[in-house]
């Protein structure tokens, strides 16, 4: 047999991809373009994965779903679909009253969106959380000083359904005994977390939580739409509200703000967040940030920018990429 030039490992050993030869039990694993040694553990959502002989072995726990609503009309559904919708009305964010009018459910979360700034984009001004079917108790928590708008949170529980509220850092957390958690920054960012029991049983602007993003635009009548405007309009609470007919592009309306917005928001695509880029695509968050920084032209523009960057940082934390981005000069 003739010789072949090149580097090969001795028999019984394997190329570890890093220029070395190892036994099979020591083969490394790769995740997000990073190498991990045998025995290393990583978190993927609520599951733990261990590197064994070059392959990941993961636990199979079913995780809570998270929907994020933030800034001027940005939505990231339970199944990870990112879209914009600037409607001025009350809308169903998520509920388990799905199907016909007589369907029963245990909760409904309504977001009231109002114009913020002069370009026509809208922000979530008030959140109403209905727990149980009848409205017996009402608890109102408000922060009048929040800009660009006062934000109000109402919790309307039935007696049988217990709920707790606590403050964690910048956030107010409301947890109900039926597996619904609402996390609010007292400004324009809301996270809704649902227990796995609700998989495929919810509807609204946050989608249907069935692990498939391609069917998230299911309208109130149960039809699948491709247009976020038609989908969003179908979930308005009052037929008196006007339909949204066109997507608002605030940077086109306020071109003088565009370069400032792009410069500030570039932090999302910079070295600061480099560790997260391979785990969470920064592009939609950067575009949402520029959109918000252009649109917040009646005070609170730094807050709009900070909320947009914080939304990306939050997704990075979920993906196990901790980024320390706040400084005395930035937010």
N, C-alpha and C positions, 0 to 999 in steps of 0.2 A: 504494500500500500504506500502511496506517496504522501509526503508530509503536507499539511495545510498550515499556513502561517496564521498567527493570531493567538489571543489569550483564552485559554479554557481552564476550568477548574479541574483538579484531580478527581478521579472517580469517587462517587459517594458524597461529594461536596457540591454546593450550588452557588452560582453567581448571585451576590446580594444586591446587585444594581448600583453599588457604591464603590466598585473596584476591589471587593474582597470576596473570599470564598467561605461559605459557612455550611454547617450541617443543616438538614432540612428543618429540624426543630427550631433553629435560630433564624429562619428566613424572615425578613422584615415585611411590613405591609405599607401600602401607600394610601393616603387620604388627602384630598385637596392639594395634590402635588407635593405633599410632605411625606418623608419616610418615617416609619415608626418601628422600633425594635420589637422582637417577639416578647409578649407579656405586657406591652404597653396597652393602656386603656384610654379610650376617648368617649366623650358623651355625644350622642346624636339624638337631639331632642330630649326625651326623658329616658332613653335607653343607653346602656353602657355596652361598648364594643371592645373586645379584647383581641389582640393580634396573636394568632396561633398558626405556626407553620406557614406564614405568608398569606393567610386569609383572615378576614375579620369574622369573629363569632359574636353575635349581638343578642342581648336580651330582647324579648318580644312584648314588652309592656305597651299597652295602648295609651297614647299621650293625650293630654288636654289640647284642644284646638285654640288658637288665638287669632282674633280679628283685630286689626288696627285701623282706627279712623283718626286722621290727624291733619293739621294745617288747613289749607283752603281746599277742601273736597278731595282728599286722597284716601283711598281705601285699599287695604291689603286683606283679602278674604281669609277664612279659615284654611282654605286649600292653597293659599299663596298666589292668588290672582291679584295683580296690582292694576288699579284703574283710577281715573278721576271722574268726579261727578259734582257739578256745581248747581245744585237745586236749592231754591229758597222755600222751604216748607218743613213740615214734620214728616219724617220717613221712618219706616221699620228698619232698624239696624239688623236685628235678628230676633226671631221668636220661634216657638215650637207649635204655634197655631198655624199649621200648613194644611193645604187641601181645601175642602169646602168650608163655607161660612160657619158650619156647626161644629167644626173640629175643636177638640179640647186641647189644652196646653197648660204649661205651668209657669211660663214667663214670656215677657215681651219687653224689648229694649227699643225705645224710640229716640231718634236724634232730631233735634230742631236746628235746622241750618238757616242762617241769615247772612245777608251780604256783609263782607268785611273789606274795607278799602273801597275805592271808587271804580274799580275795574269790573265789578259784577261777580267776582268769585265769592264763594260762601264758606263760612266756618261753622262748626258745630257749637251752638251757643248754649244749648240745654240738653241734658240727657234725662230721660224718664225711664225708670226701671220698674215694670209692673211684675210683681211676684204673686203667683196664684191667680185665680180668675176674678174674684171681686176685689174692689178697692176699699179696704177698711181703714188702713193707717197711712198717713202720708208723712214722709220725712223730707224736709228740704234742706239741702246744704248748698250754700252759695258763696261765691267769692266775687264781691262787687268790684274789686280793684283790678281784676284780670283784664289785660288788654289783649287783642283788640276789642274784646267784648266781655261783658260779665258772663260767666258761665254758671249754669245752675244744674244741680243734680237732684232729682227727686226719686225717692225709693218708695214704691207703693206696694207693701207686702200684704198678703193674706195672713191671718193669725197663725195658721198651721205652719207656715213657712218661716223659719227663723233666718235671720241674717245678722252679720257682724260687720262693723266697719272699724278700720284702723288706718293710721297714717304710717307709710313706709317711705322714708326719705322725702322726695318731692311729691309722692303719689298718695292719693286716697284710695284705699282698697275696700271694696264691699264684697263680701262673700256670702252667698245664700246656701241654705242647706240642700237645695236641689241641684247643686253642681254648677252654678253660674257665678262667675267672678267678674267684677267690673273694676278696672284700674283707671284712675283719672288723674291727670296732672293739674287739675283745677284751672286749666286754660283751654286749649283746643285739641288735646290728644286723649283718646280713649282706647283702652285695650279691653276686649271682651274675651274671657276664657271660658270654654265649655268643657264639661267632663265628656269622656268618650261615649257615655250613654246616649248623647245627643247626635251621634254620627248619622248623617243622612236624614235627620228628623227636623232640621231647622230650615228657615228661609228668610229672605230679606237681603239688604245690601251687602251683608257679610257672606253671602253664598250658602251652600247647603251642607258643608262639612262632611263630604263623603270621600275625601282624598283625591278627587278629580277636579282640577281647576277648569277644565273645558266646558263644564255644565253649570258654572257658577252664575251665569247671567240668566237664571230662570225667573221669569216675571211672576207677578202675583197670580196670574191666571194659569200658571204652570207651563207656559210656553218658553222654549229656549230662544234667546235673542243673541245677536252678536254685537249689537250697538249698546254701549254703556248708558247712553241717554235714554233710550226706550226702556231699558231694564230699570234704571233709577227712577224714572217717572212712574213706573207701575207700582212702586212701593211707597208713594206719597200717601199720607193719612187723610188729606182733605182734597176732594175733587175741585175745590175752589182755587187751589194753587195753580199757577201757570206751569205748563210743561217746559222743560229745558229743551231748546231746539238746536243750540249750537255750543260747541266747546269754546270756552273763553281762553284766549292766549294773552295773559296780562303783559308779557314782555313786548308784544307787538303794540299794545295800547300805550305802554309806558317805556319807549325805547331808551330814554335817558337813564332808566334804572337797571337796564340789562347788564351792562359791563360790571357795575358794582355787585349785582346779584351773582354773576358768574364767578367773579373773583372771590367773594365770600364763600360761596358754596363749593369751590374747588377743594376745600379741606376734605370733602367726602372721598374724592378721587386721589388724595395726596398720600404721602408716606405715613401720615398719622394713622390712617386706617388700613395700611398695607396688609397687615396680618389678617384682615377680614375680607379683603377683595376676592380671594379664591373661594370663600364660604358663602358670601352674600353679594350678589351682583349690585355694585354701587350705582349703576346707570339710572334706573328709575328713581332712586332716592335723590340723586344729583339733580335730575330734571324737575322733580317735585320741589326741591329746595329753591332752584332758580325761579320756578313758577311762583312760589310763595314770597320770595324776597322781592320780586317785581310787583306783586299784587298788594302787599301791605304798605300802602302809601298814605295811610291816615293815622300814623303813630303805631308803635309796637313793631316796627320793621325788624329790629334786632331779635325780638321775641319770636317772630315768625321764622326767622333764619335759625334760631336756636332750637325751636321745636322740630324743624325739618332735619337738622343734624342729629338731634337726640333720637329721632325715629330710626335712623340708620344704625346708630350706636346700640339701640335696644335690640334690633335684629341681629347685630353682631354678637351681643351677649348671649342671645338664644343659641347661636351657632358656636358657642364656646370660644369666642374671640373677644377678649376683654380689651377695650381701648380707652385710654385716659386722654380725652380730647379737650375737656374744659380747662381753661387757663384764666388767670386774672383778666386777660384781654378778650378772651373768647367765651361768651356766655357765663 
